[in-house]
Amino acid sequence: MKMIKHIKKIPSFRLLQQHVSLFLTIIQLSIIIFVFIPPINAQTKLIRIFEPNDWTKLIDSLSKAKMAGINIYVSLLPPSKTPPICPTCNYSEPYRLDFIHWAKEIANLSLRYSNLTGYAIEDFQENLNLGYIRQTYIDSMITAGKSINPRLQFITLHNIYYVDRDASGNGSGSSWANASKTVSGLPWSSINGGDTVYVSGGSDSTAYYQYDAGAGKNYFSKTATGNPIVITKGWESGHNGDVYFAQAGSPAKGYSFDVGASHNIKLTNLKFNVELAGTDGGAALLLYNCSNIIVDNCQITSDGSGFGIYFATCDSITINNCTITVPPNNSTTESDNIHAGNGNGGHIITNNKFYNYSYNATPHTDLIQIGLSGSASNLQTVIANNFFYYDPPLSTAVGNGVNVSGSYGDRYLIYNNVFVMHTALSACAITMYRYDGSKHLSARIYNNTIVTNMTPAGAITFISALDTVIIKNNIVVHDSGAREYLGFSGASINSTTYKDIDYNHYWSHNPSGGDPYIKDSTNHSVSWNTWKGWGYDAHSDTGVVSFANLLGTNVTDYEPTAGSNCIDTGTPISIFDTDIEGTLRPQRSAWDKGAFER
């Protein structure tokens, strides 16, 4: 049985409660001071009090939220959003603008429900600047709340903005009623770091079309300082359906959502689609001249007429926990799941699922292509804990899992990935080359599981010499076809400055060639024994590897079955200590090879 997934080495909440209870009993305290210990990775939700019954609804919902592990903080309407300044607006009922009274009542309630952790006043800084609220009054409010519960926090809440395609108000973005109809229509000059933009998905789902009858609507440009600006779907009932950003039928344009010249933006829980076959070949999501952009928990789909995500001249882009799919198509346009061109690199691509089924033979299709990127800074790009599945229905298609083409100076750390390269022709799980000999390029490749069903089969290929190549704890399985485990096709392996290749596992099922071989530019078809005689893979093996479901479409299909030779035969890697699922390494006496730890 696996150990509990390793997140943080801290005591359990129940154990801490027992220790606190024992301590209080011993010293016989007559007054219990509430101590809140937040649960690991708890969700936090903002509850706005802006309708007459919202306070009552909040009280009724706190118990269920606590059971679900959800922390709550309360947001109160400020003077600028209530009468008489805003005659048509509501108050936060029942205590209206008596924020000291609010602080006391929230503090008392937080003693009953430990997941009620704080409160805020919307547009706080603006109201303070305008003189609607005085700092001395806020100080008294905070003191009143903490006198009841010292752990209760007053949060300086940043602003919230709203987008709703079907809104009929003034379009200011200040509420759902007055939401902007488009992302582009928001008052971006007023939106700052830490602010949140909620996009309505309606009760079920809502589509926002980029060029629907006019100029671009799913576009903005913004540099944020401090915390990122977050753009996500609404969570309240009636607004928490799926949010789709898509192209439009007329005129046909290539980008469904466009972020240009921006910094410090987070896109989360959204869907981006390229769905117009035969258009001009754009992308579901375009990031241009950007840095520090986070795309998290999103679904990106391209029908083959463009890339899934395209970032051009960008630095430090994070793609995390996303599903990026290119369904079967015969498009002559390149349809990479992620295509990155130019920029300084330094990207983080983790915990994603990539599916690509493009089958036209004209373009090459990569699940990730990073071309002509990097700089003298040699920033590190991390590709880890991803599932790559390439399965075109025709064997004439050509593509790669990760294709680094023409690096200007990069360091790559690639680990805990599963690559399934199924029925494609002349493709590799990982391929790399640098622009010229004056540029630096290094690759550290650990604990990946690579499964191919190609003719010829390929796994890892270097088309040029690199500064550093470290390949350890990987599993390479060829289900059929001629066997090329490692390729040094652009330059001899001796041209690479530092090499450390060991503790890997190679196995070919039903091979169609001679002995397993390494491909070298000056020594083609190097046999296994010759390769080991050169001093490589001294602790590696070529025994049978069995998976739960070979060539399946789920990442768990590629967990080695009990008895496979790759179990407990790896070597420790200091950079990480968990597998693709978060299971602690090792589970027994030694690390397992490949992406999974049994």
FISE-593235 format. One record per residue (C-alpha): x, y, z; residue in one letter. Coordinates in steps of 0.05 Angstrom, whole numbers, padded with zeros to 5 digits, always signed. Last residue first. Layout:
<recs>
XYZa/...
</recs>
This chain:
<recs>
+00098+00037-00124r/+00132+00102-00145e/+00110+00125-00213f/+00144+00169-00266a/+00198+00119-00285g/+00249+00083-00242k/+00232+00064-00171d/+00272+00094-00114w/+00303+00047-00063a/+00289+00010+00002s/+00214+00017+00003r/+00166+00072-00016q/+00221+00118-00040p/+00198+00170-00058r/+00134+00201-00031l/+00072+00196-00073t/+00052+00262-00106g/+00018+00231-00166e/+00076+00242-00214i/+00126+00217-00162d/+00153+00252-00100t/+00222+00270-00073d/+00249+00325-00119f/+00317+00357-00135i/+00359+00309-00094s/+00351+00249-00140i/+00358+00181-00107p/+00378+00122-00152t/+00331+00072-00185g/+00324-00004-00178t/+00267-00009-00128d/+00217-00025-00184i/+00243-00024-00256c/+00245-00100-00262n/+00170-00106-00261s/+00146-00152-00206g/+00083-00114-00188a/+00055-00076-00247t/+00087-00012-00272p/+00042+00049-00271e/+00029+00069-00342y/-00047+00061-00343d/-00049+00112-00286t/-00037+00168-00337v/-00101+00152-00374n/-00107+00140-00449t/-00083+00068-00450g/-00023+00047-00492l/-00005-00010-00444l/-00056-00019-00389n/-00029-00033-00319a/+00041-00034-00345f/+00092-00090-00353s/+00167-00080-00360v/+00211-00138-00382v/+00286-00133-00372g/+00335-00085-00406t/+00373-00058-00346d/+00414+00002-00324s/+00468+00004-00271h/+00527+00015-00318a/+00484+00058-00364d/+00545+00091-00398y/+00619+00073-00392g/+00636+00062-00465w/+00631-00013-00453g/+00558-00001-00434k/+00546+00026-00504w/+00583-00032-00536t/+00541-00082-00498n/+00476-00048-00518w/+00494-00043-00591s/+00512+00022-00625v/+00468+00031-00686s/+00506+00089-00716h/+00575+00107-00691n/+00594+00176-00717t/+00528+00211-00708s/+00509+00165-00650d/+00446+00123-00644k/+00440+00079-00584i/+00420+00007-00596y/+00378-00052-00576p/+00402-00113-00613d/+00376-00126-00683g/+00311-00101-00713g/+00236-00110-00712s/+00225-00113-00637p/+00165-00150-00606n/+00171-00115-00538h/+00232-00072-00529s/+00257-00054-00460w/+00302+00000-00432y/+00310+00017-00359h/+00353+00074-00335n/+00401+00076-00275y/+00455+00113-00316d/+00472+00169-00363i/+00516+00225-00335d/+00547+00267-00390k/+00585+00333-00386y/+00615+00369-00447t/+00573+00340-00504t/+00618+00331-00565s/+00634+00260-00543n/+00562+00241-00556i/+00577+00255-00629s/+00539+00311-00662a/+00473+00321-00697g/+00444+00251-00687s/+00459+00236-00614f/+00401+00189-00604g/+00378+00151-00543l/+00331+00091-00541y/+00328+00075-00615e/+00294+00009-00625r/+00264-00012-00691a/+00189-00021-00685g/+00142-00048-00632s/+00121-00035-00560d/+00183+00005-00547h/+00191+00018-00472v/+00237+00071-00444v/+00237+00078-00368i/+00278+00135-00338n/+00317+00134-00272n/+00373+00178-00299k/+00391+00220-00359i/+00440+00278-00347i/+00464+00316-00408v/+00505+00379-00399t/+00536+00430-00448d/+00497+00403-00507l/+00519+00378-00576a/+00467+00381-00630s/+00407+00341-00653i/+00397+00308-00585f/+00346+00252-00587t/+00306+00219-00531i/+00255+00164-00545a/+00249+00138-00615g/+00215+00080-00650a/+00224+00071-00725p/+00170+00053-00735t/+00128+00076-00676m/+00093+00045-00616n/+00128+00085-00562t/+00125+00087-00486v/+00168+00136-00446i/+00163+00138-00370t/+00204+00196-00341n/+00243+00190-00277n/+00297+00242-00292y/+00320+00284-00351i/+00370+00340-00338r/+00383+00377-00403a/+00432+00432-00417s/+00437+00485-00472l/+00487+00541-00478h/+00496+00582-00541k/+00563+00592-00578s/+00558+00525-00614g/+00496+00546-00652d/+00420+00548-00645y/+00416+00492-00595r/+00383+00425-00607y/+00333+00383-00569m/+00285+00324-00577t/+00242+00290-00524i/+00187+00238-00535a/+00212+00228-00606c/+00178+00221-00673a/+00195+00184-00737s/+00125+00161-00755l/+00067+00161-00706a/+00029+00099-00682t/+00030+00119-00608h/+00078+00164-00572m/+00059+00158-00499v/+00102+00203-00455f/+00093+00200-00379v/+00128+00255-00341n/+00162+00252-00273n/+00221+00296-00294y/+00246+00346-00344i/+00294+00402-00320l/+00316+00443-00379y/+00370+00497-00378r/+00367+00547-00434d/+00411+00591-00479g/+00393+00611-00550y/+00357+00546-00563s/+00341+00526-00634g/+00285+00475-00630s/+00266+00445-00563v/+00214+00393-00581n/+00176+00360-00523v/+00129+00303-00543g/+00146+00301-00617n/+00109+00297-00683g/+00101+00265-00751v/+00036+00238-00779a/+00039+00184-00833t/+00014+00130-00786s/-00058+00154-00790l/-00104+00155-00729p/-00057+00203-00693p/-00043+00181-00621d/+00002+00228-00581y/-00010+00226-00505y/+00033+00268-00459f/+00018+00264-00384f/+00054+00317-00342n/+00089+00313-00274n/+00146+00358-00295a/+00171+00406-00348i/+00215+00459-00315v/+00249+00514-00356t/+00313+00542-00325q/+00340+00609-00347l/+00406+00610-00385n/+00417+00685-00373s/+00453+00690-00440a/+00385+00680-00472s/+00331+00630-00486g/+00281+00618-00541s/+00288+00602-00615l/+00234+00549-00611g/+00197+00515-00554i/+00150+00462-00581q/+00105+00424-00533i/+00055+00371-00556l/+00089+00374-00623d/+00058+00367-00692t/+00099+00367-00756h/+00061+00396-00813p/+00048+00361-00880t/+00030+00290-00857a/-00040+00307-00832n/-00056+00264-00771y/-00071+00309-00712s/-00092+00267-00651y/-00059+00305-00593n/-00074+00298-00519y/-00035+00335-00466f/-00051+00329-00392k/-00019+00379-00344n/+00014+00374-00275n/+00072+00421-00292t/+00097+00469-00345i/+00142+00522-00313i/+00176+00571-00360h/+00244+00605-00352g/+00250+00621-00426g/+00281+00686-00451n/+00230+00700-00506g/+00226+00671-00576n/+00171+00623-00596g/+00130+00578-00551a/+00079+00530-00580h/+00036+00489-00533i/-00014+00437-00558n/+00019+00442-00626d/-00028+00448-00685s/+00015+00464-00745e/-00032+00480-00803t/-00045+00428-00857t/-00108+00407-00820s/-00130+00334-00823n/-00161+00332-00754n/-00169+00285-00695p/-00175+00324-00629p/-00122+00373-00604v/-00128+00375-00528t/-00096+00414-00471i/-00118+00395-00401t/-00091+00443-00348c/-00061+00432-00279n/-00006+00483-00288n/+00020+00526-00345i/+00068+00578-00317t/+00101+00630-00363i/+00167+00659-00341s/+00186+00699-00403d/+00148+00713-00467c/+00168+00732-00537t/+00110+00690-00565a/+00064+00646-00525f/+00017+00602-00563y/-00031+00557-00526i/-00074+00506-00562g/-00044+00520-00630f/-00085+00532-00692g/-00133+00502-00743s/-00126+00434-00711g/-00192+00433-00673d/-00157+00467-00614s/-00178+00456-00542t/-00154+00488-00477i/-00184+00469-00410q/-00160+00510-00350c/-00136+00492-00281n/-00081+00544-00280d/-00053+00591-00333v/-00003+00636-00297i/+00030+00695-00332i/+00095+00721-00303n/+00118+00753-00367s/+00085+00776-00431c/+00105+00798-00501n/+00047+00758-00531y/+00004+00706-00497l/-00047+00676-00544l/-00099+00625-00521l/-00141+00583-00568a/-00089+00595-00621a/-00082+00622-00692g/-00085+00586-00758g/-00122+00630-00807d/-00187+00592-00809t/-00198+00524-00841g/-00234+00491-00784a/-00265+00540-00735l/-00262+00512-00664e/-00204+00543-00627v/-00228+00537-00555n/-00208+00566-00488f/-00241+00543-00423k/-00233+00577-00354l/-00218+00554-00283n/-00158+00600-00275t/-00123+00656-00313l/-00070+00691-00270k/-00037+00756-00292i/+00031+00784-00269n/+00055+00820-00331h/+00021+00841-00396s/+00044+00862-00465a/-00013+00824-00498g/-00064+00775-00472v/-00109+00748-00527d/-00167+00699-00521f/-00199+00661-00579s/-00144+00677-00628y/-00146+00662-00703g/-00199+00706-00732k/-00257+00690-00779a/-00300+00751-00790p/-00351+00725-00780s/-00355+00657-00748g/-00327+00677-00680a/-00269+00650-00641q/-00277+00622-00571a/-00273+00637-00497f/-00316+00589-00457y/-00339+00599-00385v/-00371+00539-00351d/-00430+00554-00305g/-00419+00590-00239n/-00460+00653-00253h/-00531+00634-00234g/-00508+00609-00166s/-00446+00645-00143e/-00377+00620-00165w/-00361+00664-00223g/-00307+00643-00272k/-00235+00666-00265t/-00189+00724-00280i/-00138+00738-00225v/-00094+00800-00225i/-00029+00778-00194p/-00003+00799-00126n/+00048+00855-00124g/+00050+00895-00188t/+00005+00887-00248a/+00021+00903-00320t/-00041+00903-00365k/-00060+00890-00437s/-00129+00863-00453f/-00166+00820-00503y/-00229+00777-00506n/-00272+00829-00542k/-00233+00840-00606g/-00265+00890-00654a/-00332+00880-00688g/-00390+00832-00699a/-00366+00776-00653d/-00291+00780-00655y/-00270+00743-00592q/-00333+00705-00576y/-00352+00695-00503y/-00390+00630-00492a/-00433+00618-00431t/-00446+00553-00393s/-00498+00523-00345d/-00529+00574-00297s/-00491+00632-00328g/-00417+00626-00339g/-00404+00695-00311s/-00333+00721-00311v/-00304+00743-00244y/-00245+00791-00247v/-00203+00793-00184t/-00157+00849-00159d/-00091+00831-00126g/-00050+00873-00174g/-00090+00931-00203n/-00152+00945-00244i/-00166+01020-00252s/-00133+01028-00321s/-00166+00963-00341w/-00237+00992-00336p/-00269+00928-00364l/-00293+00929-00437g/-00239+00882-00462s/-00265+00827-00417v/-00333+00835-00448t/-00405+00850-00427k/-00381+00891-00368s/-00422+00877-00306a/-00472+00927-00278n/-00520+00876-00250a/-00463+00828-00234w/-00428+00884-00197s/-00376+00938-00209s/-00359+00920-00281g/-00378+00989-00305s/-00426+00962-00358g/-00484+01008-00339n/-00533+00951-00329g/-00560+00900-00379s/-00515+00840-00366a/-00519+00782-00416d/-00445+00774-00432r/-00428+00780-00359d/-00360+00806-00335v/-00350+00828-00263y/-00297+00865-00224y/-00273+00856-00153i/-00226+00905-00118n/-00173+00888-00068h/-00191+00870+00003l/-00149+00897+00060t/-00165+00838+00104i/-00185+00847+00176f/-00164+00782+00209q/-00196+00743+00266l/-00144+00708+00307r/-00151+00753+00369p/-00225+00734+00374n/-00267+00777+00420i/-00219+00835+00433s/-00195+00823+00361k/-00261+00847+00333g/-00265+00911+00374a/-00191+00927+00361t/-00201+00921+00286i/-00261+00968+00288m/-00224+01018+00331s/-00166+01019+00281d/-00216+01027+00225i/-00245+01088+00259y/-00176+01118+00268t/-00163+01105+00194q/-00222+01146+00172r/-00275+01122+00123i/-00311+01164+00071y/-00249+01208+00066g/-00239+01197-00009l/-00172+01163+00002n/-00202+01116+00055l/-00259+01099+00008n/-00210+01083-00048e/-00167+01041-00002q/-00226+01000+00022f/-00258+00986-00045d/-00295+00930-00010e/-00291+00925+00065i/-00261+00861+00091a/-00272+00803+00138y/-00233+00745+00166g/-00226+00672+00184t/-00296+00641+00186l/-00271+00569+00183n/-00269+00565+00259s/-00344+00568+00263y/-00371+00582+00333r/-00315+00630+00353l/-00320+00660+00283s/-00392+00680+00298l/-00371+00723+00356n/-00317+00756+00314a/-00366+00769+00257i/-00414+00802+00306e/-00360+00845+00338k/-00330+00867+00271a/-00399+00884+00243w/-00415+00928+00304h/-00350+00965+00292i/-00367+00970+00218f/-00432+01007+00231d/-00443+01021+00157l/-00503+00974+00149r/-00512+00931+00211y/-00567+00886+00183p/-00553+00886+00126e/-00498+00907+00079s/-00532+00965+00048y/-00564+00966-00021n/-00551+01011-00081c/-00598+01057-00118t/-00579+01120-00079p/-00503+01109-00086c/-00472+01163-00043i/-00535+01163+00001p/-00538+01104+00001p/-00487+01047-00008t/-00430+01031-00056k/-00384+01090-00037s/-00398+01079+00037p/-00367+01009+00033p/-00404+00943+00023l/-00379+00887+00068l/-00338+00826+00047s/-00337+00765+00092v/-00283+00713+00095y/-00296+00639+00090i/-00251+00577+00094n/-00275+00515+00058i/-00257+00446+00085g/-00323+00414+00062a/-00346+00404+00134m/-00331+00477+00148k/-00371+00499+00088a/-00430+00458+00112k/-00427+00491+00181s/-00419+00561+00152l/-00480+00558+00106s/-00535+00578+00155d/-00495+00637+00182i/-00480+00661+00112l/-00553+00656+00091k/-00573+00700+00150t/-00521+00751+00131w/-00542+00749+00057d/-00615+00762+00072n/-00619+00836+00053p/-00571+00831-00007e/-00500+00859-00006f/-00461+00815+00042i/-00406+00787-00003r/-00378+00719+00014i/-00306+00708-00008l/-00282+00637-00011k/-00220+00603+00013t/-00203+00531-00004q/-00163+00491+00047a/-00095+00466+00024n/-00080+00437+00092i/-00132+00456+00144p/-00124+00522+00180p/-00106+00521+00254i/-00150+00569+00291f/-00139+00582+00365v/-00197+00606+00407f/-00176+00627+00477i/-00207+00584+00530i/-00218+00619+00596i/-00217+00579+00660s/-00148+00552+00647l/-00133+00492+00688q/-00058+00489+00673i/-00062+00414+00660i/-00129+00416+00625t/-00106+00470+00576l/-00045+00430+00556f/-00085+00366+00546l/-00135+00402+00501s/-00079+00434+00460v/-00046+00367+00450h/-00110+00333+00429q/-00127+00389+00381q/-00058+00384+00350l/-00069+00310+00338l/-00136+00321+00305r/-00106+00376+00259f/-00051+00328+00237s/+00021+00345+00251p/+00063+00377+00196i/+00109+00345+00144k/+00080+00378+00083k/+00050+00348+00020i/+00072+00276+00015h/+00017+00230-00011k/-00001+00181+00043i/+00043+00119+00037m/+00025+00070-00017k/+00000+00000+00000m/
</recs>
